[in-house]
Amino acid sequence: MSTTTKVPSATITTPNGHTYQQPTGLFINNEFWASSKPDKKLKVEDPSTGKHILDIESCTAEDVEYVIDVAHKTFHKQADKWASLDPRDRAEYLYKIGDWLEKNLDLIASIECMDNGKAYNLAKGDVTVAAKYFKSASQYNMDGRFIETGDGYVNYTVKEPLGVVGAIIPWNFPFLIMSWKLVPCLFAGNTIIVKPASTTCLTALMFGKICQEVGIPAGVVSVIPGPGSVVGDILAESMKLDKISFTGSTVIGKGVATKASQSNLKHVTMELGGKSGHVLFADADLKKSIPNIVNGIFKNAGQICSSGSRLYVQSSIYDEFLKEFKSYIETQIKIGSPFDPENYQGSIQNKSQYQTVLDYIKLGKEEGATILTGGEAIGDGTNGFYIKPTVFIDTKEDMKIVKEEIFGPVLTVGKFDTVEEAIELVNDSEFGLGAGIETSNLATALHVAKKIKSGMVWVNDYNDFDISVPFGGYKQSGYGKEMGTEALAGYVNTKAVRIKL
């Protein structure tokens, strides 16, 4: 590619009045560059209005190979820039990023809201969590340990960075999930190439600008928007990359993992799809549980891989619950412009996913399920992609709407009688990312949480994340952890040294 043509930023004004300079080029070596085929652009649209925002540079295969060489050289031949720094110094850079985010919280949240279509308050929460995560990087350490094996030997371990990491980011939480990968990766001393989703690139490119402002050394972070079939595949297949961290669908994730394995057996973190079960026991407090259930499935318009999209209600309270649940949804959940603070649910992120959700709703009707509420779009999709919160009852466990991930504001509701039946229903899935339990009985909560085959279990809560708590799946929901002290393990090699005295 040519790195002789810098691309100027574009002046953009968000719907809530923030005027700012949006980078539009490929972020490489701390500058924004034109693609090797500058006529190939990615069009950025506001999914809440359907309006075109701007065009940005789209990475080509040639560009990707160049970026990989930059990241590889920075790690292996310019280690003094980053890899060999005192980990506390790297943490200090990350702290500065977190501080910058806190000072510019409204701006980054507004860009995320405009680019993604999620409710502004949710976007603001995402950036707040990301800022805290960057500032907390010093929770990690690169300490090894001394191992006693008797006289005559000294044994110890050393943690070392992996090398070059490719991070493939989804469109549902563009900035937050990017931060989940950046913090442990950069703290460990790796270089990283970020490939944002093609429909949500703006905050990822803004992160390049943040790197410039806080002084992250050139070549440590690259941001390269472009088609997954080009950028993602080359990253996964490259012999110069040491790890891929991927968040997205199980189908695409399997392909990425296969390519990563067949190339150089690179390390892989996979945070994939879900069809999570949420259990409501008869002893639960409905006034508290109903908002939890709503948060579990309708937060971010249901576009969360851990969404509690299968609800199981104990038979003795089933009818009472449905009555109260329907009333709550129809009176308390407001849908519309994500910049209106009164609206809980914004738009579906893109037209393709909007149609997918509508197709599943149609399929649910054809399969014989009954709609309790919702079941239709708001408008015709020309002025934003809005779908009413939809609840199916009278479902059967073999229905596709019960088995397959819909990734939208669609909930199926089933019944159960006993605790063991509830556990069996929740575990009857190829996925195992999240799960929820609503009960006032601590013994029940602990028993069920232990028996559920899922990487994350919420009790009397749902879709509530903390940077100190690891997140990741079982079964076909993937492997590896984001956040928590466990996340660092995915970005280091542990070397053992045994010395005979």
LUMPA-590214 format. One record per residue (C-alpha): residue in three letters; x, y, z. Coordinates in steps of 0.05 Angstrom, whole numbers, plus 32768, in hexadecimal, padded with zeros to 4 digits. Each point is the difference from the previous one (the first is absolute). Layout:
LUMPA-590214
(atom ALA, (X, Y, Z))
...
***
This chain:
LUMPA-590214
(atom MET, (8000, 8000, 8000))
(atom SER, (8014, 8049, 7FFB))
(atom THR, (800C, 8025, 8041))
(atom THR, (800D, 8041, 7FDD))
(atom THR, (7FB8, 8017, 7FFE))
(atom LYS, (7FE3, 8016, 8043))
(atom VAL, (7FB5, 8004, 8005))
(atom PRO, (7FE3, 803E, 8023))
(atom SER, (7FCA, 7FFB, 8034))
(atom ALA, (7FB9, 8012, 7FF0))
(atom THR, (7FD8, 8033, 8027))
(atom ILE, (7FC3, 7FDC, 801C))
(atom THR, (7FC7, 8017, 802E))
(atom THR, (7FDC, 7FCB, 8028))
(atom PRO, (7FB4, 8003, 8006))
(atom ASN, (8008, 801B, 8047))
(atom GLY, (802D, 803A, 7FEA))
(atom HIS, (8048, 7FE9, 8009))
(atom THR, (802B, 801B, 7FC6))
(atom TYR, (8042, 7FDC, 7FFB))
(atom GLN, (8036, 7FE8, 7FD1))
(atom GLN, (7FF4, 7FB7, 7FEA))
(atom PRO, (803D, 7FDA, 7FE6))
(atom THR, (7FF0, 7FDB, 7FBF))
(atom GLY, (8042, 7FDF, 7FED))
(atom LEU, (8022, 7FBF, 8012))
(atom PHE, (8025, 800A, 8043))
(atom ILE, (8046, 7FE6, 7FF5))
(atom ASN, (8041, 8017, 8022))
(atom ASN, (7FD8, 8036, 8025))
(atom GLU, (7FE7, 8022, 7FC1))
(atom PHE, (7FC1, 7FFA, 7FD6))
(atom TRP, (800F, 7FE9, 7FBA))
(atom ALA, (7FDB, 7FF5, 7FBE))
(atom SER, (7FF1, 7FB9, 7FEA))
(atom SER, (8027, 7FE3, 7FC5))
(atom LYS, (7FBD, 8004, 7FDC))
(atom PRO, (7FE3, 8042, 8017))
(atom ASP, (7FC4, 7FF8, 7FD3))
(atom LYS, (7FE8, 7FC6, 802C))
(atom LYS, (7FDD, 8020, 803B))
(atom LEU, (7FD6, 7FE8, 803A))
(atom LYS, (7FBF, 8027, 8006))
(atom VAL, (7FED, 8012, 8047))
(atom GLU, (7FB7, 8009, 800F))
(atom ASP, (7FD8, 8013, 803E))
(atom PRO, (7FD3, 7FC3, 800B))
(atom SER, (7FD0, 8028, 802A))
(atom THR, (7FEF, 802E, 7FC5))
(atom GLY, (801A, 7FDC, 7FC2))
(atom LYS, (8028, 803E, 7FEF))
(atom HIS, (8046, 7FFE, 7FE2))
(atom ILE, (8035, 801D, 802E))
(atom LEU, (8041, 7FFB, 7FD8))
(atom ASP, (802E, 7FD0, 7FDB))
(atom ILE, (8041, 7FE3, 801C))
(atom GLU, (803C, 7FDC, 7FE3))
(atom SER, (7FF8, 7FB5, 7FF6))
(atom CYS, (803C, 7FD2, 800A))
(atom THR, (8018, 7FD5, 7FC6))
(atom ALA, (8028, 7FBF, 8004))
(atom GLU, (803F, 8027, 7FEF))
(atom ASP, (7FF2, 8030, 8039))
(atom VAL, (7FF5, 7FC8, 8032))
(atom GLU, (8043, 7FDF, 7FEF))
(atom TYR, (8022, 8043, 8009))
(atom VAL, (7FDF, 800B, 8044))
(atom ILE, (8015, 7FBB, 8017))
(atom ASP, (8048, 800F, 7FED))
(atom VAL, (7FFD, 8042, 8028))
(atom ALA, (7FE4, 7FDD, 803E))
(atom HIS, (8031, 7FC7, 7FF9))
(atom LYS, (803C, 802E, 7FF9))
(atom THR, (7FE9, 802B, 803B))
(atom PHE, (7FFC, 7FC4, 802D))
(atom HIS, (803D, 7FD8, 7FEA))
(atom LYS, (8032, 8035, 7FEA))
(atom GLN, (7FEB, 803D, 8027))
(atom ALA, (7FF0, 7FDF, 8043))
(atom ASP, (8019, 803D, 8026))
(atom LYS, (7FC3, 8025, 7FE7))
(atom TRP, (7FCF, 7FD4, 8024))
(atom ALA, (800D, 7FB6, 800C))
(atom SER, (803C, 8009, 802D))
(atom LEU, (7FE5, 803B, 8028))
(atom ASP, (7FF3, 7FF9, 804A))
(atom PRO, (7FB8, 7FE6, 8004))
(atom ARG, (7FF1, 8039, 802F))
(atom ASP, (8013, 8031, 7FCA))
(atom ARG, (7FD1, 7FDE, 7FCF))
(atom ALA, (7FCA, 8004, 8035))
(atom GLU, (800D, 804A, 8006))
(atom TYR, (7FF2, 800A, 7FB6))
(atom LEU, (7FBF, 7FD9, 8007))
(atom TYR, (7FED, 802A, 803C))
(atom LYS, (8009, 803F, 7FD5))
(atom ILE, (7FD0, 7FE2, 7FCD))
(atom GLY, (7FCD, 7FF4, 8036))
(atom ASP, (8009, 8047, 8019))
(atom TRP, (7FF6, 801B, 7FBA))
(atom LEU, (7FC1, 7FD7, 7FF8))
(atom GLU, (7FE3, 801A, 8041))
(atom LYS, (800D, 8048, 7FEB))
(atom ASN, (7FE1, 7FF4, 7FBC))
(atom LEU, (7FCA, 7FCF, 8015))
(atom ASP, (7FC5, 8025, 7FE0))
(atom LEU, (8023, 8007, 7FBD))
(atom ILE, (8015, 7FB6, 7FFA))
(atom ALA, (7FBB, 7FE9, 8018))
(atom SER, (7FDE, 802D, 7FCD))
(atom ILE, (802B, 7FE5, 7FC7))
(atom GLU, (7FF1, 7FB9, 8017))
(atom CYS, (7FB6, 800F, 8004))
(atom MET, (7FFF, 801F, 7FBA))
(atom ASP, (8029, 7FC8, 7FE2))
(atom ASN, (7FDE, 7FC5, 8023))
(atom GLY, (7FB9, 8017, 800D))
(atom LYS, (7FFF, 7FEC, 8049))
(atom ALA, (7FDF, 802A, 8035))
(atom TYR, (802D, 803A, 8016))
(atom ASN, (7FFE, 7FED, 8049))
(atom LEU, (8018, 7FBA, 7FEF))
(atom ALA, (8038, 801C, 7FD4))
(atom LYS, (8015, 802D, 8038))
(atom GLY, (8002, 7FC4, 802F))
(atom ASP, (802B, 7FDA, 7FCE))
(atom VAL, (8034, 8037, 7FFC))
(atom THR, (7FFF, 8009, 804C))
(atom VAL, (8010, 7FB6, 800A))
(atom ALA, (8036, 8003, 7FCA))
(atom ALA, (8020, 803D, 8022))
(atom LYS, (8002, 7FDC, 8043))
(atom TYR, (801F, 7FC3, 7FE0))
(atom PHE, (8038, 8028, 7FE0))
(atom LYS, (800D, 8023, 8042))
(atom SER, (8001, 7FBE, 8026))
(atom ALA, (8035, 7FDF, 7FD4))
(atom SER, (802F, 7FFE, 803C))
(atom GLN, (7FD3, 7FC9, 801C))
(atom TYR, (8028, 7FD3, 7FD2))
(atom ASN, (8048, 7FEC, 800C))
(atom MET, (8035, 7FDB, 7FDA))
(atom ASP, (801A, 7FDD, 803F))
(atom GLY, (8019, 7FBA, 7FFB))
(atom ARG, (8008, 7FD1, 803B))
(atom PHE, (8036, 7FDA, 8025))
(atom ILE, (7FF7, 7FB5, 8003))
(atom GLU, (8021, 7FD8, 8038))
(atom THR, (8016, 7FBA, 7FEA))
(atom GLY, (8034, 7FF1, 8035))
(atom ASP, (804A, 800E, 8006))
(atom GLY, (802A, 8001, 7FC2))
(atom TYR, (7FCF, 8027, 7FD3))
(atom VAL, (7FE4, 8045, 7FF6))
(atom ASN, (7FBE, 8003, 7FDA))
(atom TYR, (7FD9, 803D, 7FEA))
(atom THR, (7FCE, 8016, 7FCB))
(atom VAL, (7FFF, 803E, 7FD5))
(atom LYS, (7FC5, 8020, 7FDC))
(atom GLU, (8010, 801A, 7FBB))
(atom PRO, (7FD5, 8023, 7FCB))
(atom LEU, (7FE8, 7FD5, 7FC6))
(atom GLY, (8013, 802F, 7FC8))
(atom VAL, (7FD0, 801B, 7FCC))
(atom VAL, (7FB5, 7FFC, 800E))
(atom GLY, (7FC5, 8008, 7FD1))
(atom ALA, (7FC0, 8018, 8021))
(atom ILE, (7FBF, 7FF7, 7FD9))
(atom ILE, (7FC9, 802B, 801E))
(atom PRO, (7FB4, 7FF8, 7FF7))
(atom TRP, (7FCE, 8037, 7FF2))
(atom ASN, (7FD4, 7FF9, 803E))
(atom PHE, (8031, 801D, 8033))
(atom PRO, (8036, 801F, 7FD4))
(atom PHE, (8026, 8028, 8033))
(atom LEU, (7FF4, 7FD7, 803F))
(atom ILE, (8015, 7FBC, 7FE2))
(atom MET, (803C, 8021, 7FDE))
(atom SER, (8016, 8017, 8045))
(atom TRP, (7FF8, 7FBA, 801C))
(atom LYS, (8035, 7FE9, 7FCF))
(atom LEU, (802D, 803D, 8000))
(atom VAL, (800D, 8005, 804B))
(atom PRO, (801E, 7FBB, 8010))
(atom CYS, (8021, 7FFB, 7FBC))
(atom LEU, (8024, 8043, 8005))
(atom PHE, (8011, 7FF7, 804A))
(atom ALA, (8022, 7FBE, 7FF0))
(atom GLY, (802D, 8023, 7FCD))
(atom ASN, (7FE2, 7FE7, 7FBF))
(atom THR, (7FF2, 8029, 7FC1))
(atom ILE, (7FB9, 7FFE, 7FE7))
(atom ILE, (7FDB, 8008, 7FBE))
(atom VAL, (7FB6, 8012, 800A))
(atom LYS, (7FCE, 7FEE, 7FCA))
(atom PRO, (7FBE, 8022, 8012))
(atom ALA, (7FBE, 7FE9, 7FE2))
(atom SER, (7FF4, 8020, 7FBD))
(atom THR, (7FC0, 8022, 8017))
(atom THR, (801D, 801D, 8041))
(atom CYS, (8045, 801C, 7FF4))
(atom LEU, (7FFC, 8047, 801B))
(atom THR, (8013, 7FF6, 804A))
(atom ALA, (8037, 7FCF, 7FED))
(atom LEU, (801F, 8035, 7FD3))
(atom MET, (7FF7, 8033, 8038))
(atom PHE, (8029, 7FD1, 802B))
(atom GLY, (8039, 800A, 7FD0))
(atom LYS, (7FFA, 804B, 800D))
(atom ILE, (8002, 7FF2, 804B))
(atom CYS, (8040, 7FD8, 7FF6))
(atom GLN, (801E, 803C, 7FDE))
(atom GLU, (7FEC, 802F, 8038))
(atom VAL, (8019, 7FD5, 803A))
(atom GLY, (8041, 7FED, 7FDC))
(atom ILE, (7FF9, 7FB6, 7FF4))
(atom PRO, (803E, 7FEF, 7FD6))
(atom ALA, (7FF7, 7FF8, 7FB5))
(atom GLY, (7FF2, 7FBA, 7FE8))
(atom VAL, (7FE4, 7FE6, 8042))
(atom VAL, (7FB7, 800A, 7FED))
(atom SER, (7FE3, 7FFD, 7FB9))
(atom VAL, (7FB7, 8008, 7FED))
(atom ILE, (7FEC, 7FE7, 7FBB))
(atom PRO, (7FB7, 8001, 7FEA))
(atom GLY, (7FEE, 7FD3, 7FC7))
(atom PRO, (7FD9, 7FC2, 7FEA))
(atom GLY, (8006, 7FC4, 802E))
(atom SER, (800B, 7FD3, 7FC4))
(atom VAL, (8040, 8028, 7FF2))
(atom VAL, (801A, 801B, 8041))
(atom GLY, (7FE8, 7FCB, 8030))
(atom ASP, (8015, 7FC5, 7FD5))
(atom ILE, (8047, 801C, 7FF4))
(atom LEU, (8009, 800D, 804A))
(atom ALA, (7FE9, 7FBA, 8012))
(atom GLU, (802D, 7FDF, 7FCB))
(atom SER, (803E, 802B, 800A))
(atom MET, (803F, 7FDC, 8018))
(atom LYS, (8017, 8040, 8021))
(atom LEU, (7FC6, 8006, 8030))
(atom ASP, (8004, 7FDD, 8043))
(atom LYS, (7FB7, 8006, 8016))
(atom ILE, (7FBA, 8010, 7FE8))
(atom SER, (7FCC, 801A, 8030))
(atom PHE, (7FBC, 7FFB, 7FDF))
(atom THR, (7FBB, 8014, 8016))
(atom GLY, (7FC6, 7FF0, 7FD2))
(atom SER, (7FD3, 7FC8, 7FE8))
(atom THR, (8010, 7FB7, 800C))
(atom VAL, (7FFE, 7FF1, 7FB6))
(atom ILE, (8033, 8035, 7FED))
(atom GLY, (8029, 7FF1, 803F))
(atom LYS, (8008, 7FB7, 7FEC))
(atom GLY, (801D, 8017, 7FBD))
(atom VAL, (8030, 8030, 8022))
(atom ALA, (8017, 7FCC, 8032))
(atom THR, (800B, 7FCD, 7FC8))
(atom LYS, (802A, 8031, 7FD8))
(atom ALA, (8028, 8014, 803E))
(atom SER, (800E, 7FB7, 8010))
(atom GLN, (8012, 7FEA, 7FBA))
(atom SER, (8031, 803A, 7FF6))
(atom ASN, (8030, 8001, 803B))
(atom LEU, (7FD5, 7FE6, 8039))
(atom LYS, (7FF9, 8046, 801C))
(atom HIS, (7FDF, 800D, 8042))
(atom VAL, (7FB5, 800E, 7FFB))
(atom THR, (7FCC, 8020, 802D))
(atom MET, (7FB9, 7FF3, 7FE8))
(atom GLU, (7FC4, 8026, 801D))
(atom LEU, (7FC7, 7FE6, 7FD6))
(atom GLY, (7FB5, 7FF9, 7FFC))
(atom GLY, (7FCE, 7FEF, 8035))
(atom LYS, (7FB8, 7FEB, 800E))
(atom SER, (8000, 800B, 804A))
(atom GLY, (7FCC, 7FE6, 8030))
(atom HIS, (7FE1, 802B, 8037))
(atom VAL, (7FDA, 7FDD, 8037))
(atom LEU, (7FC8, 8020, 8029))
(atom PHE, (7FEF, 7FDA, 8040))
(atom ALA, (7FBD, 8008, 8023))
(atom ASP, (8021, 801F, 803E))
(atom ALA, (801F, 803A, 7FD9))
(atom ASP, (7FE9, 8047, 800A))
(atom LEU, (7FDF, 8011, 7FBE))
(atom LYS, (8007, 804A, 8009))
(atom LYS, (804C, 7FF7, 8001))
(atom SER, (8004, 7FC5, 7FD0))
(atom ILE, (7FD9, 801E, 7FC7))
(atom PRO, (8031, 8039, 7FF5))
(atom ASN, (8039, 7FCC, 8003))
(atom ILE, (7FDE, 7FD6, 7FCB))
(atom VAL, (7FF5, 803E, 7FD5))
(atom ASN, (8049, 8014, 8008))
(atom GLY, (8013, 7FB9, 7FEE))
(atom ILE, (7FDF, 7FFF, 7FBC))
(atom PHE, (7FED, 8047, 7FEA))
(atom LYS, (803F, 8026, 8015))
(atom ASN, (8024, 8017, 7FC2))
(atom ALA, (7FC3, 7FE9, 7FD8))
(atom GLY, (8012, 7FB8, 8010))
(atom GLN, (8043, 8006, 7FDB))
(atom ILE, (8029, 7FE1, 8038))
(atom CYS, (801F, 7FBB, 7FF8))
(atom SER, (7FEF, 7FEF, 8048))
(atom SER, (7FB8, 8018, 7FFC))
(atom GLY, (7FCF, 7FD7, 8029))
(atom SER, (7FD6, 7FEF, 7FC3))
(atom ARG, (7FE1, 7FC1, 801D))
(atom LEU, (7FD6, 800C, 803E))
(atom TYR, (7FE5, 7FC7, 802B))
(atom VAL, (7FCA, 8010, 8033))
(atom GLN, (7FEA, 7FD2, 8039))
(atom SER, (7FBA, 7FE9, 7FEF))
(atom SER, (7FDE, 8019, 8040))
(atom ILE, (800E, 8049, 7FEE))
(atom TYR, (7FFF, 7FFA, 7FB4))
(atom ASP, (7FBD, 8023, 7FF3))
(atom GLU, (800B, 8036, 8034))
(atom PHE, (8045, 800E, 7FE4))
(atom LEU, (7FE9, 8005, 7FB8))
(atom LYS, (7FCB, 8033, 8013))
(atom GLU, (8031, 802D, 8026))
(atom PHE, (8038, 7FF6, 7FCD))
(atom LYS, (7FD4, 8014, 7FC5))
(atom SER, (7FE9, 803E, 8025))
(atom TYR, (8047, 8014, 8012))
(atom ILE, (801A, 7FF9, 7FB9))
(atom GLU, (7FC7, 8027, 7FE1))
(atom THR, (8001, 8039, 8032))
(atom GLN, (8049, 8006, 8016))
(atom ILE, (802B, 7FF0, 7FC3))
(atom LYS, (8005, 803B, 7FD2))
(atom ILE, (801F, 7FF8, 7FBB))
(atom GLY, (801B, 8033, 7FD0))
(atom SER, (8039, 8031, 7FF5))
(atom PRO, (803C, 7FE8, 8029))
(atom PHE, (800F, 8049, 8012))
(atom ASP, (7FBE, 8008, 8025))
(atom PRO, (8010, 7FEE, 8048))
(atom GLU, (7FB8, 7FE8, 800A))
(atom ASN, (800B, 7FC7, 7FCE))
(atom TYR, (8019, 7FBE, 801C))
(atom GLN, (8008, 7FDE, 7FBD))
(atom GLY, (8020, 801E, 7FC3))
(atom SER, (8006, 7FE2, 7FBB))
(atom ILE, (801A, 7FBF, 7FE4))
(atom GLN, (8047, 800D, 7FE9))
(atom ASN, (7FFA, 7FF1, 7FB6))
(atom LYS, (7FCE, 7FEF, 7FCA))
(atom SER, (8016, 7FB8, 7FF8))
(atom GLN, (7FF7, 7FF0, 804A))
(atom TYR, (7FBD, 8026, 8001))
(atom GLN, (7FE7, 7FD2, 7FC9))
(atom THR, (801B, 7FC3, 8023))
(atom VAL, (7FDA, 8010, 803F))
(atom LEU, (7FC0, 800C, 7FD9))
(atom ASP, (8009, 7FBE, 7FDC))
(atom TYR, (8006, 7FDC, 8043))
(atom ILE, (7FC1, 8021, 801A))
(atom LYS, (7FDC, 7FE8, 7FC1))
(atom LEU, (801D, 7FBB, 800A))
(atom GLY, (7FE9, 7FFE, 8049))
(atom LYS, (7FB9, 800D, 7FE9))
(atom GLU, (8005, 7FCA, 7FCB))
(atom GLU, (801B, 7FCF, 8034))
(atom GLY, (7FC1, 800A, 8029))
(atom ALA, (8019, 802B, 8039))
(atom THR, (7FD2, 8037, 801B))
(atom ILE, (8015, 8049, 8004))
(atom LEU, (7FF2, 801D, 8045))
(atom THR, (8017, 8045, 7FEB))
(atom GLY, (8026, 8022, 7FC7))
(atom GLY, (800E, 7FD7, 7FC2))
(atom GLU, (8009, 8038, 7FCE))
(atom ALA, (802C, 8038, 7FE8))
(atom ILE, (7FF5, 8049, 800F))
(atom GLY, (7FFE, 8022, 7FBC))
(atom ASP, (8019, 7FE1, 7FC0))
(atom GLY, (804B, 8004, 800D))
(atom THR, (800C, 803C, 7FD4))
(atom ASN, (8009, 802F, 803B))
(atom GLY, (8023, 7FD2, 8030))
(atom PHE, (7FFE, 7FB6, 8013))
(atom TYR, (7FCF, 7FFA, 803A))
(atom ILE, (7FDD, 7FC1, 8018))
(atom LYS, (7FD0, 7FFB, 803A))
(atom PRO, (8015, 7FD5, 803C))
(atom THR, (7FE2, 7FBC, 7FED))
(atom VAL, (7FEC, 7FC8, 802F))
(atom PHE, (7FEC, 7FBB, 7FE7))
(atom ILE, (7FD9, 7FD0, 802D))
(atom ASP, (7FE4, 7FBA, 7FF3))
(atom THR, (8044, 7FED, 7FE6))
(atom LYS, (801E, 7FBA, 7FF8))
(atom GLU, (8048, 7FF0, 800D))
(atom ASP, (800D, 7FE8, 7FB9))
(atom MET, (7FEA, 8041, 7FE0))
(atom LYS, (8036, 8027, 7FDB))
(atom ILE, (7FEE, 803F, 8026))
(atom VAL, (8011, 7FDA, 8040))
(atom LYS, (803F, 7FDE, 7FE6))
(atom GLU, (8022, 8034, 7FD4))
(atom GLU, (801F, 8042, 8012))
(atom ILE, (7FD5, 8039, 7FE5))
(atom PHE, (8029, 803A, 801A))
(atom GLY, (7FC7, 8030, 8007))
(atom PRO, (7FC8, 8014, 802F))
(atom VAL, (7FDD, 7FBD, 7FFF))
(atom LEU, (7FF1, 7FD5, 803D))
(atom THR, (7FE2, 7FBA, 8005))
(atom VAL, (7FDD, 7FEB, 8040))
(atom GLY, (7FF7, 7FB8, 8019))
(atom LYS, (7FE9, 7FDF, 8040))
(atom PHE, (801F, 7FD1, 8033))
(atom ASP, (7FEB, 7FDF, 8041))
(atom THR, (803E, 7FE9, 8025))
(atom VAL, (8046, 801B, 800B))
(atom GLU, (8020, 7FC6, 7FDB))
(atom GLU, (7FD1, 800B, 7FC5))
(atom ALA, (8015, 8049, 7FFC))
(atom ILE, (804A, 7FEC, 8000))
(atom GLU, (7FF4, 7FCE, 7FC9))
(atom LEU, (7FDB, 8033, 7FD5))
(atom VAL, (8037, 8035, 8007))
(atom ASN, (8037, 7FCE, 7FF0))
(atom ASP, (7FDB, 7FE5, 7FC2))
(atom SER, (8026, 802D, 7FD1))
(atom GLU, (803F, 7FFC, 7FD5))
(atom PHE, (8013, 8043, 801F))
(atom GLY, (8018, 8011, 8046))
(atom LEU, (8011, 804A, 8006))
(atom GLY, (7FD0, 801E, 8033))
(atom ALA, (7FC7, 7FEB, 802E))
(atom GLY, (7FD3, 8021, 8033))
(atom ILE, (7FDE, 7FEA, 8040))
(atom GLU, (7FC8, 8026, 8023))
(atom THR, (7FF2, 7FE6, 8047))
(atom SER, (7FFE, 8017, 8048))
(atom ASN, (801D, 7FBD, 8018))
(atom LEU, (804C, 8002, 8005))
(atom ALA, (8005, 7FB4, 8002))
(atom THR, (7FD9, 7FFB, 7FBF))
(atom ALA, (802B, 8035, 7FE0))
(atom LEU, (8042, 7FDE, 8013))
(atom HIS, (7FE8, 7FBB, 7FEB))
(atom VAL, (7FE6, 8016, 7FBC))
(atom ALA, (803C, 802D, 7FF2))
(atom LYS, (802E, 7FC5, 800C))
(atom LYS, (7FD8, 7FD1, 7FD2))
(atom ILE, (7FF8, 8030, 7FC6))
(atom LYS, (8033, 7FF6, 7FC8))
(atom SER, (8010, 8048, 7FF1))
(atom GLY, (803B, 802E, 8006))
(atom MET, (7FD8, 8038, 8022))
(atom VAL, (7FC5, 7FF9, 8030))
(atom TRP, (7FDB, 803C, 801C))
(atom VAL, (7FD4, 7FF9, 803E))
(atom ASN, (7FC9, 8034, 8009))
(atom ASP, (8022, 8029, 7FCA))
(atom TYR, (8011, 7FFB, 7FB6))
(atom ASN, (8030, 801D, 7FCD))
(atom ASP, (8023, 8026, 8037))
(atom PHE, (804C, 7FFE, 7FF4))
(atom ASP, (803B, 8014, 802B))
(atom ILE, (8047, 8007, 7FE9))
(atom SER, (8019, 7FD3, 8039))
(atom VAL, (7FD1, 7FC6, 7FED))
(atom PRO, (8016, 7FD2, 7FC7))
(atom PHE, (7FD1, 7FF6, 7FC6))
(atom GLY, (8002, 7FC7, 7FCD))
(atom GLY, (7FDA, 7FC2, 7FEB))
(atom TYR, (7FF9, 7FB5, 8003))
(atom LYS, (7FEF, 7FD1, 7FC7))
(atom GLN, (7FF6, 8022, 7FBD))
(atom SER, (8000, 8045, 8021))
(atom GLY, (804C, 7FFE, 7FFD))
(atom TYR, (803C, 7FFE, 802D))
(atom GLY, (802F, 8030, 8023))
(atom LYS, (7FED, 803A, 802D))
(atom GLU, (7FF7, 804A, 7FFA))
(atom MET, (800A, 802E, 803D))
(atom GLY, (8014, 7FEA, 8045))
(atom THR, (8045, 7FE6, 8012))
(atom GLU, (7FF2, 7FC4, 7FD4))
(atom ALA, (8003, 802A, 7FC1))
(atom LEU, (804B, 800B, 8003))
(atom ALA, (800D, 7FB6, 7FF9))
(atom GLY, (7FE8, 8004, 7FB8))
(atom TYR, (8036, 8032, 7FED))
(atom VAL, (803F, 7FE3, 8020))
(atom ASN, (802D, 7FC4, 7FFA))
(atom THR, (8019, 7FE1, 8041))
(atom LYS, (8048, 7FE9, 7FFD))
(atom ALA, (801D, 7FD1, 8035))
(atom VAL, (8049, 8003, 8013))
(atom ARG, (8021, 7FC6, 8027))
(atom ILE, (8047, 8009, 8017))
(atom LYS, (802B, 7FC9, 801C))
(atom LEU, (802F, 801B, 8034))
***
